[in-house]
């Protein structure tokens, strides 16, 4: 286990040592956890679990908006944190073990390597974004509710937080769509949820 006491230290340590998962407190000195998460996301798709005393929905949306895979509010028990870490690592490992490549238009999803590309260029999806998008890509045209997508990317341990899916979709569209305001790949079905475009 590696630890850092400042935001700058966390970025440097994660960049140098490539951890399997980052547990990130938002209340770090000099550079807060949101900024640390943004910087990590520029370089890596490492799973991130954010810890914070902030309980407002808007704070959680901001956390998911910068690429968090899970969000734990204080106070929490050590057992809950361990369960969340295991759940995130289990999802990551399961996705890596599936042996196929999916395609939507000019996008390709190499499931074993957890890499999404357009014409060979990586799109930089986080683990959760990749899982959400591949869940949809496996069933083009099928409409998924937010609850179904939460189940797919979080499992039973996940928190039922529908706005988290909206935040992830917004981030995914910024990365995969030519014009995120007029999406071609990840489509909204108003009042229901989301679907991937059909071939």
TORPA-4810 file (N, C-alpha, C, O; in nm, 3 decimals):
<nodes>
NODE_1_0.085_-0.117_0.000_0.000_0.000_0.000_0.089_0.124_0.000_0.187_0.131_0.075_X
NODE_2_0.055_0.221_-0.084_0.129_0.346_-0.095_0.043_0.459_-0.040_-0.079_0.457_-0.058_X
NODE_3_0.103_0.557_0.025_0.027_0.671_0.076_0.096_0.801_0.041_0.218_0.808_0.029_X
NODE_4_0.014_0.906_0.025_0.064_1.041_0.002_-0.021_1.135_0.087_-0.140_1.112_0.105_X
NODE_5_0.041_1.241_0.138_-0.031_1.333_0.227_-0.069_1.465_0.161_-0.138_1.546_0.222_X
NODE_6_-0.025_1.486_0.038_-0.061_1.607_-0.036_-0.111_1.567_-0.174_-0.085_1.457_-0.223_X
NODE_7_-0.182_1.659_-0.237_-0.232_1.633_-0.372_-0.120_1.613_-0.471_-0.125_1.522_-0.554_X
NODE_8_-0.017_1.700_-0.463_0.097_1.687_-0.555_0.166_1.553_-0.537_0.205_1.487_-0.634_X
NODE_9_0.181_1.512_-0.410_0.244_1.384_-0.381_0.164_1.268_-0.435_0.221_1.170_-0.483_X
NODE_10_0.032_1.277_-0.428_-0.055_1.170_-0.478_-0.039_1.155_-0.630_-0.028_1.044_-0.681_X
NODE_11_-0.037_1.269_-0.702_-0.022_1.264_-0.847_0.113_1.204_-0.883_0.122_1.118_-0.971_X
NODE_12_0.219_1.250_-0.816_0.353_1.200_-0.846_0.366_1.051_-0.816_0.422_0.976_-0.896_X
NODE_13_0.314_1.008_-0.702_0.324_0.868_-0.663_0.246_0.778_-0.758_0.296_0.673_-0.799_X
NODE_14_0.123_0.818_-0.792_0.041_0.738_-0.883_0.103_0.731_-1.022_0.095_0.628_-1.089_X
NODE_15_0.165_0.841_-1.067_0.229_0.844_-1.198_0.351_0.754_-1.202_0.376_0.687_-1.302_X
NODE_16_0.426_0.752_-1.093_0.550_0.674_-1.088_0.525_0.526_-1.063_0.592_0.441_-1.122_X
NODE_17_0.429_0.493_-0.974_0.413_0.354_-0.928_0.298_0.278_-0.993_0.291_0.156_-0.976_X
NODE_18_0.208_0.343_-1.065_0.097_0.279_-1.137_0.016_0.183_-1.048_0.015_0.062_-1.072_X
NODE_19_-0.053_0.236_-0.946_-0.130_0.148_-0.856_-0.250_0.086_-0.928_-0.294_0.135_-1.032_X
NODE_20_-0.302_-0.023_-0.870_-0.421_-0.090_-0.924_-0.548_-0.011_-0.895_-0.646_-0.023_-0.968_X
NODE_21_-0.546_0.070_-0.788_-0.663_0.148_-0.748_-0.615_0.263_-0.661_-0.516_0.250_-0.589_X
NODE_22_-0.685_0.377_-0.666_-0.653_0.493_-0.583_-0.774_0.524_-0.495_-0.885_0.541_-0.544_X
NODE_23_-0.749_0.532_-0.362_-0.849_0.581_-0.267_-0.809_0.724_-0.237_-0.701_0.749_-0.183_X
NODE_24_-0.895_0.819_-0.272_-0.857_0.960_-0.276_-0.946_1.044_-0.185_-1.067_1.052_-0.207_X
NODE_25_-0.887_1.106_-0.083_-0.960_1.198_0.003_-0.970_1.332_-0.068_-0.871_1.382_-0.120_X
NODE_26_-1.088_1.391_-0.070_-1.105_1.520_-0.138_-1.043_1.635_-0.060_-1.018_1.741_-0.117_X
NODE_27_-1.019_1.616_0.070_-0.969_1.725_0.154_-0.818_1.729_0.166_-0.767_1.751_0.276_X
NODE_28_-0.745_1.708_0.059_-0.599_1.713_0.063_-0.549_1.857_0.065_-0.613_1.945_0.007_X
NODE_29_-0.436_1.883_0.130_-0.382_2.020_0.132_-0.320_2.058_-0.003_-0.269_1.974_-0.077_X
NODE_30_-0.326_2.188_-0.031_-0.263_2.254_-0.146_-0.325_2.218_-0.282_-0.332_2.304_-0.369_X
NODE_31_-0.369_2.096_-0.302_-0.438_2.058_-0.425_-0.548_1.960_-0.383_-0.518_1.851_-0.335_X
NODE_32_-0.675_1.999_-0.401_-0.781_1.912_-0.351_-0.797_1.786_-0.436_-0.740_1.774_-0.544_X
NODE_33_-0.875_1.692_-0.382_-0.891_1.563_-0.448_-0.952_1.571_-0.587_-0.919_1.489_-0.673_X
NODE_34_-1.040_1.669_-0.610_-1.097_1.683_-0.744_-0.990_1.716_-0.847_-0.991_1.662_-0.958_X
NODE_35_-0.898_1.805_-0.811_-0.790_1.840_-0.902_-0.695_1.721_-0.921_-0.647_1.697_-1.032_X
NODE_36_-0.669_1.648_-0.814_-0.585_1.528_-0.825_-0.649_1.429_-0.922_-0.581_1.373_-1.009_X
NODE_37_-0.780_1.406_-0.907_-0.850_1.313_-0.996_-0.841_1.359_-1.141_-0.818_1.277_-1.230_X
NODE_38_-0.859_1.489_-1.165_-0.849_1.541_-1.303_-0.711_1.512_-1.361_-0.700_1.469_-1.476_X
NODE_39_-0.607_1.536_-1.281_-0.471_1.514_-1.331_-0.443_1.366_-1.355_-0.377_1.329_-1.452_X
NODE_40_-0.494_1.281_-1.266_-0.475_1.137_-1.286_-0.547_1.091_-1.413_-0.495_1.007_-1.486_X
NODE_41_-0.665_1.145_-1.438_-0.743_1.105_-1.555_-0.676_1.147_-1.686_-0.701_1.086_-1.790_X
NODE_42_-0.593_1.249_-1.682_-0.520_1.290_-1.802_-0.414_1.188_-1.840_-0.370_1.183_-1.955_X
NODE_43_-0.372_1.105_-1.742_-0.261_1.013_-1.765_-0.299_0.867_-1.753_-0.225_0.781_-1.801_X
NODE_44_-0.413_0.836_-1.692_-0.440_0.697_-1.654_-0.589_0.671_-1.643_-0.669_0.763_-1.623_X
NODE_45_-0.626_0.544_-1.655_-0.765_0.503_-1.630_-0.774_0.424_-1.499_-0.868_0.347_-1.480_X
NODE_46_-0.677_0.443_-1.409_-0.677_0.374_-1.280_-0.811_0.398_-1.209_-0.859_0.511_-1.207_X
NODE_47_-0.871_0.294_-1.150_-0.995_0.316_-1.074_-0.970_0.409_-0.955_-0.869_0.398_-0.886_X
NODE_48_-1.065_0.501_-0.933_-1.054_0.598_-0.823_-1.179_0.590_-0.736_-1.291_0.599_-0.786_X
NODE_49_-1.158_0.572_-0.606_-1.267_0.582_-0.508_-1.243_0.709_-0.429_-1.137_0.725_-0.367_X
NODE_50_-1.339_0.800_-0.430_-1.325_0.927_-0.358_-1.386_0.915_-0.218_-1.492_0.855_-0.200_X
NODE_51_-1.317_0.975_-0.121_-1.365_0.983_0.017_-1.391_1.129_0.050_-1.307_1.215_0.022_X
NODE_52_-1.505_1.157_0.110_-1.534_1.296_0.144_-1.641_1.306_0.252_-1.723_1.216_0.270_X
NODE_53_-1.638_1.418_0.322_-1.744_1.448_0.419_-1.860_1.519_0.353_-1.965_1.538_0.414_X
NODE_54_-1.842_1.558_0.226_-1.948_1.629_0.154_-2.056_1.530_0.112_-2.028_1.431_0.045_X
NODE_55_-2.180_1.558_0.150_-2.288_1.463_0.123_-2.388_1.515_0.020_-2.482_1.444_-0.017_X
NODE_56_-2.370_1.637_-0.026_-2.464_1.694_-0.123_-2.454_1.621_-0.256_-2.345_1.580_-0.298_X
NODE_57_-2.567_1.604_-0.323_-2.569_1.538_-0.453_-2.480_1.609_-0.554_-2.414_1.544_-0.635_X
NODE_58_-2.477_1.743_-0.549_-2.395_1.819_-0.644_-2.246_1.786_-0.627_-2.172_1.785_-0.725_X
NODE_59_-2.203_1.760_-0.503_-2.063_1.722_-0.479_-2.033_1.586_-0.539_-1.927_1.565_-0.598_X
NODE_60_-2.127_1.493_-0.524_-2.106_1.360_-0.582_-2.104_1.367_-0.734_-2.025_1.298_-0.799_X
NODE_61_-2.191_1.450_-0.791_-2.193_1.465_-0.937_-2.059_1.521_-0.985_-2.006_1.477_-1.087_X
NODE_62_-2.003_1.618_-0.911_-1.872_1.671_-0.947_-1.766_1.563_-0.940_-1.678_1.555_-1.027_X
NODE_63_-1.772_1.478_-0.838_-1.676_1.368_-0.824_-1.683_1.272_-0.942_-1.581_1.236_-0.999_X
NODE_64_-1.804_1.232_-0.978_-1.819_1.143_-1.094_-1.782_1.216_-1.222_-1.732_1.156_-1.317_X
NODE_65_-1.806_1.347_-1.224_-1.775_1.426_-1.343_-1.627_1.432_-1.375_-1.590_1.444_-1.491_X
NODE_66_-1.541_1.422_-1.273_-1.396_1.423_-1.299_-1.341_1.282_-1.315_-1.220_1.265_-1.332_X
NODE_67_-1.429_1.181_-1.309_-1.383_1.046_-1.341_-1.377_0.947_-1.227_-1.315_0.842_-1.241_X
NODE_68_-1.439_0.978_-1.112_-1.438_0.882_-1.001_-1.519_0.758_-1.039_-1.619_0.766_-1.111_X
NODE_69_-1.474_0.642_-0.991_-1.546_0.517_-1.014_-1.643_0.487_-0.901_-1.742_0.416_-0.921_X
NODE_70_-1.615_0.541_-0.782_-1.706_0.525_-0.669_-1.683_0.643_-0.575_-1.583_0.714_-0.587_X
NODE_71_-1.775_0.663_-0.482_-1.775_0.781_-0.397_-1.825_0.738_-0.260_-1.938_0.691_-0.249_X
NODE_72_-1.744_0.753_-0.156_-1.781_0.710_-0.021_-1.782_0.833_0.069_-1.684_0.907_0.075_X
NODE_73_-1.894_0.854_0.140_-1.905_0.969_0.229_-1.871_0.930_0.372_-1.899_0.819_0.417_X
NODE_74_-1.809_1.025_0.442_-1.774_1.005_0.583_-1.894_1.038_0.669_-1.973_1.125_0.633_X
NODE_75_-1.911_0.971_0.782_-1.828_0.860_0.831_-1.863_0.730_0.759_-1.977_0.711_0.715_X
NODE_76_-1.766_0.642_0.747_-1.788_0.511_0.688_-1.709_0.410_0.769_-1.613_0.445_0.837_X
NODE_77_-1.749_0.285_0.762_-1.676_0.181_0.835_-1.563_0.128_0.747_-1.575_0.129_0.625_X
NODE_78_-1.455_0.082_0.807_-1.348_0.020_0.727_-1.400_-0.097_0.643_-1.351_-0.120_0.532_X
NODE_79_-1.497_-0.169_0.696_-1.553_-0.283_0.621_-1.622_-0.237_0.494_-1.612_-0.302_0.390_X
NODE_80_-1.694_-0.122_0.502_-1.760_-0.070_0.383_-1.656_-0.031_0.277_-1.672_-0.061_0.159_X
NODE_81_-1.550_0.037_0.322_-1.446_0.078_0.226_-1.381_-0.043_0.160_-1.359_-0.044_0.039_X
NODE_82_-1.351_-0.144_0.239_-1.291_-0.267_0.183_-1.387_-0.330_0.082_-1.344_-0.376_-0.024_X
NODE_83_-1.516_-0.333_0.114_-1.615_-0.390_0.021_-1.619_-0.311_-0.109_-1.629_-0.369_-0.217_X
NODE_84_-1.613_-0.179_-0.099_-1.615_-0.096_-0.219_-1.489_-0.117_-0.304_-1.497_-0.126_-0.426_X
NODE_85_-1.374_-0.125_-0.238_-1.248_-0.150_-0.310_-1.257_-0.284_-0.383_-1.223_-0.294_-0.500_X
NODE_86_-1.303_-0.387_-0.313_-1.315_-0.519_-0.375_-1.410_-0.517_-0.494_-1.383_-0.579_-0.596_X
NODE_87_-1.522_-0.445_-0.479_-1.620_-0.440_-0.588_-1.561_-0.372_-0.711_-1.580_-0.419_-0.823_X
NODE_88_-1.489_-0.261_-0.691_-1.429_-0.191_-0.805_-1.323_-0.278_-0.871_-1.317_-0.286_-0.993_X
NODE_89_-1.238_-0.343_-0.790_-1.134_-0.429_-0.847_-1.195_-0.551_-0.917_-1.144_-0.595_-1.020_X
NODE_90_-1.303_-0.603_-0.861_-1.370_-0.718_-0.924_-1.426_-0.679_-1.061_-1.413_-0.756_-1.157_X
NODE_91_-1.488_-0.562_-1.071_-1.541_-0.517_-1.199_-1.429_-0.498_-1.300_-1.442_-0.536_-1.416_X
NODE_92_-1.318_-0.439_-1.254_-1.204_-0.416_-1.343_-1.147_-0.547_-1.394_-1.122_-0.562_-1.513_X
NODE_93_-1.128_-0.644_-1.304_-1.071_-0.773_-1.342_-1.166_-0.848_-1.435_-1.121_-0.907_-1.533_X
NODE_94_-1.296_-0.846_-1.405_-1.392_-0.917_-1.489_-1.393_-0.861_-1.631_-1.398_-0.936_-1.728_X
NODE_95_-1.386_-0.728_-1.641_-1.386_-0.668_-1.775_-1.261_-0.707_-1.850_-1.267_-0.734_-1.970_X
NODE_96_-1.146_-0.712_-1.782_-1.021_-0.746_-1.849_-1.019_-0.891_-1.897_-0.950_-0.923_-1.993_X
NODE_97_-1.095_-0.979_-1.829_-1.090_-1.120_-1.865_-1.180_-1.155_-1.984_-1.165_-1.261_-2.044_X
NODE_98_-1.273_-1.068_-2.018_-1.360_-1.097_-2.131_-1.280_-1.080_-2.260_-1.210_-0.981_-2.278_X
NODE_99_-1.291_-1.179_-2.350_-1.202_-1.181_-2.465_-1.267_-1.143_-2.596_-1.289_-1.229_-2.681_X
NODE_100_-1.298_-1.018_-2.616_-1.354_-0.978_-2.744_-1.328_-0.830_-2.774_-1.286_-0.753_-2.687_X
NODE_101_-1.354_-0.795_-2.897_-1.344_-0.655_-2.940_-1.481_-0.616_-2.996_-1.536_-0.685_-3.082_X
NODE_102_-1.535_-0.506_-2.946_-1.666_-0.457_-2.990_-1.646_-0.337_-3.081_-1.546_-0.266_-3.070_X
NODE_103_-1.743_-0.314_-3.170_-1.735_-0.200_-3.262_-1.868_-0.127_-3.266_-1.974_-0.188_-3.269_X
NODE_104_-1.859_0.006_-3.266_-1.974_0.092_-3.294_-1.922_0.195_-3.393_-1.840_0.280_-3.357_X
NODE_105_-1.968_0.188_-3.515_-1.919_0.280_-3.617_-1.768_0.271_-3.628_-1.713_0.162_-3.648_X
NODE_106_-1.699_0.384_-3.614_-1.552_0.383_-3.623_-1.486_0.369_-3.486_-1.365_0.389_-3.474_X
NODE_107_-1.564_0.335_-3.383_-1.508_0.312_-3.250_-1.485_0.163_-3.229_-1.564_0.080_-3.273_X
NODE_108_-1.374_0.130_-3.161_-1.344_-0.009_-3.127_-1.317_-0.019_-2.977_-1.252_0.068_-2.919_X
NODE_109_-1.368_-0.126_-2.915_-1.351_-0.147_-2.772_-1.281_-0.281_-2.751_-1.341_-0.387_-2.766_X
NODE_110_-1.153_-0.275_-2.717_-1.075_-0.394_-2.689_-1.098_-0.430_-2.543_-1.035_-0.374_-2.454_X
NODE_111_-1.190_-0.525_-2.520_-1.232_-0.556_-2.383_-1.119_-0.615_-2.300_-1.103_-0.573_-2.185_X
NODE_112_-1.039_-0.708_-2.350_-0.931_-0.761_-2.266_-0.832_-0.654_-2.220_-0.781_-0.660_-2.109_X
NODE_113_-0.804_-0.557_-2.305_-0.709_-0.452_-2.270_-0.775_-0.329_-2.210_-0.707_-0.238_-2.163_X
NODE_114_-0.909_-0.326_-2.210_-0.987_-0.212_-2.160_-0.947_-0.082_-2.228_-0.924_0.020_-2.162_X
NODE_115_-0.938_-0.087_-2.361_-0.898_0.030_-2.438_-1.004_0.059_-2.545_-1.043_-0.029_-2.621_X
NODE_116_-1.051_0.182_-2.548_-1.141_0.228_-2.653_-1.063_0.316_-2.749_-0.989_0.404_-2.705_X
NODE_117_-1.079_0.292_-2.879_-1.003_0.369_-2.978_-1.091_0.414_-3.094_-1.196_0.355_-3.122_X
NODE_118_-1.046_0.520_-3.159_-1.102_0.563_-3.287_-0.984_0.569_-3.383_-0.890_0.645_-3.363_X
NODE_119_-0.991_0.488_-3.488_-0.882_0.481_-3.586_-0.746_0.461_-3.519_-0.647_0.523_-3.557_X
NODE_120_-0.743_0.372_-3.418_-0.618_0.339_-3.351_-0.575_0.435_-3.242_-0.475_0.410_-3.174_X
NODE_121_-0.648_0.544_-3.223_-0.611_0.643_-3.121_-0.697_0.625_-2.996_-0.819_0.622_-3.004_X
NODE_122_-0.632_0.612_-2.880_-0.703_0.587_-2.755_-0.794_0.704_-2.720_-0.758_0.820_-2.740_X
NODE_123_-0.912_0.672_-2.666_-1.009_0.774_-2.627_-0.998_0.810_-2.479_-1.065_0.903_-2.434_X
NODE_124_-0.917_0.738_-2.402_-0.892_0.773_-2.262_-1.010_0.755_-2.169_-1.030_0.837_-2.080_X
NODE_125_-1.089_0.649_-2.188_-1.203_0.624_-2.099_-1.154_0.571_-1.964_-1.056_0.497_-1.958_X
NODE_126_-1.224_0.609_-1.858_-1.197_0.551_-1.727_-1.255_0.410_-1.724_-1.326_0.369_-1.816_X
NODE_127_-1.223_0.336_-1.618_-1.276_0.199_-1.604_-1.428_0.197_-1.606_-1.488_0.118_-1.678_X
NODE_128_-1.490_0.285_-1.528_-1.636_0.289_-1.522_-1.696_0.332_-1.655_-1.795_0.274_-1.700_X
NODE_129_-1.637_0.433_-1.719_-1.686_0.477_-1.849_-1.676_0.364_-1.951_-1.768_0.343_-2.030_X
NODE_130_-1.565_0.291_-1.949_-1.547_0.180_-2.041_-1.653_0.072_-2.017_-1.713_0.022_-2.112_X
NODE_131_-1.676_0.038_-1.890_-1.775_-0.065_-1.858_-1.916_-0.021_-1.899_-1.992_-0.101_-1.953_X
NODE_132_-1.949_0.103_-1.873_-2.081_0.153_-1.909_-2.101_0.146_-2.060_-2.204_0.099_-2.109_X
NODE_133_-2.000_0.192_-2.134_-2.012_0.196_-2.280_-2.012_0.056_-2.341_-2.086_0.032_-2.436_X
NODE_134_-1.932_-0.036_-2.287_-1.932_-0.172_-2.343_-2.061_-0.245_-2.307_-2.106_-0.332_-2.383_X
NODE_135_-2.121_-0.213_-2.194_-2.252_-0.271_-2.161_-2.353_-0.234_-2.270_-2.429_-0.319_-2.316_X
NODE_136_-2.353_-0.108_-2.310_-2.444_-0.062_-2.414_-2.405_-0.118_-2.551_-2.491_-0.157_-2.630_X
NODE_137_-2.273_-0.121_-2.579_-2.226_-0.164_-2.711_-2.255_-0.311_-2.739_-2.268_-0.350_-2.855_X
NODE_138_-2.264_-0.392_-2.634_-2.295_-0.535_-2.654_-2.439_-0.555_-2.704_-2.472_-0.660_-2.758_X
NODE_139_-2.523_-0.453_-2.685_-2.665_-0.464_-2.722_-2.708_-0.338_-2.797_-2.789_-0.262_-2.745_X
NODE_140_-2.655_-0.314_-2.918_-2.690_-0.192_-2.990_-2.842_-0.180_-3.011_-2.908_-0.276_-3.050_X
NODE_141_-2.894_-0.061_-2.984_-3.038_-0.038_-3.003_-3.120_-0.070_-2.880_-3.232_-0.020_-2.867_X
NODE_142_-3.068_-0.150_-2.789_-3.145_-0.183_-2.668_-3.137_-0.067_-2.570_-3.030_-0.011_-2.547_X
NODE_143_-3.252_-0.029_-2.514_-3.258_0.081_-2.418_-3.232_0.027_-2.278_-3.296_-0.069_-2.234_X
NODE_144_-3.137_0.090_-2.208_-3.107_0.057_-2.069_-3.153_0.171_-1.981_-3.130_0.288_-2.011_X
NODE_145_-3.220_0.137_-1.870_-3.254_0.240_-1.772_-3.128_0.277_-1.694_-3.028_0.204_-1.697_X
NODE_146_-3.133_0.388_-1.625_-3.018_0.427_-1.542_-2.993_0.322_-1.434_-2.878_0.291_-1.403_X
NODE_147_-3.100_0.266_-1.377_-3.083_0.163_-1.273_-3.011_0.040_-1.329_-2.925_-0.017_-1.262_X
NODE_148_-3.046_-0.001_-1.452_-2.979_-0.116_-1.512_-2.831_-0.086_-1.537_-2.746_-0.173_-1.518_X
NODE_149_-2.801_0.035_-1.578_-2.662_0.072_-1.602_-2.585_0.081_-1.471_-2.468_0.044_-1.465_X
NODE_150_-2.649_0.131_-1.366_-2.584_0.131_-1.234_-2.550_-0.011_-1.190_-2.440_-0.037_-1.141_X
NODE_151_-2.645_-0.103_-1.208_-2.619_-0.243_-1.173_-2.503_-0.300_-1.253_-2.421_-0.374_-1.200_X
NODE_152_-2.496_-0.265_-1.381_-2.391_-0.319_-1.468_-2.253_-0.271_-1.430_-2.156_-0.346_-1.438_X
NODE_153_-2.242_-0.145_-1.387_-2.109_-0.092_-1.357_-2.074_-0.092_-1.209_-1.957_-0.075_-1.174_X
NODE_154_-2.172_-0.111_-1.121_-2.144_-0.108_-0.978_-2.173_-0.240_-0.908_-2.113_-0.268_-0.804_X
NODE_155_-2.263_-0.321_-0.963_-2.298_-0.444_-0.894_-2.387_-0.415_-0.774_-2.435_-0.303_-0.758_X
NODE_156_-2.409_-0.515_-0.691_-2.502_-0.502_-0.580_-2.451_-0.407_-0.472_-2.531_-0.348_-0.399_X
NODE_157_-2.317_-0.391_-0.461_-2.264_-0.305_-0.356_-2.281_-0.158_-0.388_-2.262_-0.073_-0.301_X
NODE_158_-2.316_-0.125_-0.511_-2.318_0.014_-0.554_-2.430_0.095_-0.491_-2.531_0.040_-0.448_X
NODE_159_-2.411_0.223_-0.488_-2.510_0.315_-0.435_-2.607_0.351_-0.547_-2.563_0.379_-0.658_X
NODE_160_-2.735_0.350_-0.518_-2.835_0.384_-0.620_-2.837_0.535_-0.639_-2.903_0.607_-0.564_X
NODE_161_-2.766_0.581_-0.738_-2.749_0.725_-0.759_-2.757_0.751_-0.909_-2.656_0.753_-0.979_X
NODE_162_-2.880_0.771_-0.958_-2.905_0.783_-1.102_-2.825_0.895_-1.167_-2.780_0.880_-1.281_X
NODE_163_-2.806_1.008_-1.098_-2.735_1.120_-1.158_-2.589_1.084_-1.190_-2.527_1.146_-1.275_X
NODE_164_-2.535_0.983_-1.121_-2.398_0.939_-1.150_-2.389_0.891_-1.295_-2.291_0.920_-1.363_X
NODE_165_-2.490_0.818_-1.341_-2.490_0.769_-1.480_-2.491_0.887_-1.576_-2.419_0.886_-1.676_X
NODE_166_-2.572_0.990_-1.547_-2.576_1.108_-1.633_-2.439_1.175_-1.639_-2.397_1.220_-1.746_X
NODE_167_-2.371_1.183_-1.526_-2.237_1.245_-1.524_-2.139_1.164_-1.607_-2.059_1.221_-1.682_X
NODE_168_-2.145_1.031_-1.596_-2.056_0.946_-1.675_-2.086_0.959_-1.825_-1.995_0.966_-1.907_X
NODE_169_-2.214_0.963_-1.859_-2.253_0.976_-2.001_-2.200_1.108_-2.058_-2.150_1.112_-2.170_X
NODE_170_-2.211_1.214_-1.980_-2.159_1.344_-2.025_-2.009_1.334_-2.053_-1.961_1.384_-2.155_X
NODE_171_-1.935_1.271_-1.963_-1.790_1.255_-1.982_-1.759_1.167_-2.104_-1.669_1.199_-2.181_X
NODE_172_-1.833_1.059_-2.120_-1.811_0.969_-2.234_-1.834_1.043_-2.365_-1.755_1.032_-2.458_X
NODE_173_-1.943_1.118_-2.371_-1.973_1.191_-2.495_-1.864_1.291_-2.531_-1.832_1.309_-2.648_X
NODE_174_-1.806_1.356_-2.429_-1.696_1.448_-2.457_-1.578_1.376_-2.522_-1.504_1.435_-2.600_X
NODE_175_-1.562_1.248_-2.490_-1.446_1.172_-2.539_-1.472_1.100_-2.671_-1.380_1.083_-2.751_X
NODE_176_-1.598_1.058_-2.695_-1.621_0.975_-2.814_-1.696_1.044_-2.926_-1.686_1.004_-3.042_X
NODE_177_-1.771_1.148_-2.894_-1.854_1.212_-2.995_-1.780_1.327_-3.063_-1.705_1.400_-2.998_X
NODE_178_-1.800_1.343_-3.192_-1.744_1.457_-3.264_-1.809_1.585_-3.212_-1.741_1.685_-3.188_X
NODE_179_-1.942_1.581_-3.195_-2.016_1.693_-3.135_-2.101_1.637_-3.021_-2.207_1.580_-3.045_X
NODE_180_-2.054_1.651_-2.896_-2.127_1.593_-2.782_-2.271_1.641_-2.769_-2.353_1.572_-2.709_X
NODE_181_-2.303_1.759_-2.825_-2.442_1.808_-2.818_-2.533_1.738_-2.917_-2.655_1.741_-2.903_X
NODE_182_-2.473_1.675_-3.019_-2.550_1.597_-3.117_-2.489_1.457_-3.127_-2.424_1.424_-3.226_X
NODE_183_-2.510_1.375_-3.024_-2.442_1.245_-3.019_-2.487_1.150_-3.130_-2.604_1.147_-3.168_X
NODE_184_-2.390_1.073_-3.181_-2.417_0.970_-3.282_-2.411_0.830_-3.223_-2.478_0.739_-3.272_X
NODE_185_-2.332_0.812_-3.118_-2.306_0.678_-3.065_-2.385_0.647_-2.938_-2.449_0.542_-2.929_X
NODE_186_-2.381_0.737_-2.842_-2.446_0.717_-2.713_-2.568_0.808_-2.706_-2.556_0.929_-2.687_X
NODE_187_-2.687_0.747_-2.722_-2.811_0.823_-2.742_-2.898_0.822_-2.618_-2.905_0.722_-2.546_X
NODE_188_-2.964_0.933_-2.593_-3.059_0.945_-2.482_-3.197_0.903_-2.529_-3.242_0.943_-2.636_X
NODE_189_-3.264_0.821_-2.448_-3.405_0.789_-2.471_-3.480_0.858_-2.358_-3.483_0.809_-2.246_X
NODE_190_-3.539_0.972_-2.389_-3.594_1.059_-2.286_-3.700_0.988_-2.202_-3.789_0.920_-2.252_X
NODE_191_-3.686_1.007_-2.070_-3.778_0.945_-1.976_-3.747_0.801_-1.945_-3.813_0.740_-1.861_X
NODE_192_-3.646_0.743_-2.012_-3.613_0.602_-1.989_-3.467_0.583_-1.951_-3.437_0.537_-1.841_X
NODE_193_-3.375_0.619_-2.043_-3.234_0.596_-2.016_-3.149_0.622_-2.139_-3.159_0.727_-2.202_X
NODE_194_-3.064_0.523_-2.173_-2.968_0.540_-2.282_-2.958_0.414_-2.367_-2.994_0.304_-2.324_X
NODE_195_-2.908_0.434_-2.490_-2.880_0.320_-2.577_-2.764_0.356_-2.669_-2.732_0.473_-2.688_X
NODE_196_-2.701_0.253_-2.726_-2.599_0.273_-2.828_-2.667_0.268_-2.964_-2.765_0.195_-2.984_X
NODE_197_-2.615_0.346_-3.057_-2.672_0.345_-3.192_-2.655_0.209_-3.256_-2.560_0.137_-3.227_X
NODE_198_-2.748_0.174_-3.342_-2.742_0.046_-3.413_-2.653_0.061_-3.536_-2.641_0.170_-3.591_X
NODE_199_-2.590_-0.050_-3.579_-2.502_-0.043_-3.696_-2.576_0.005_-3.820_-2.516_0.017_-3.927_X
</nodes>
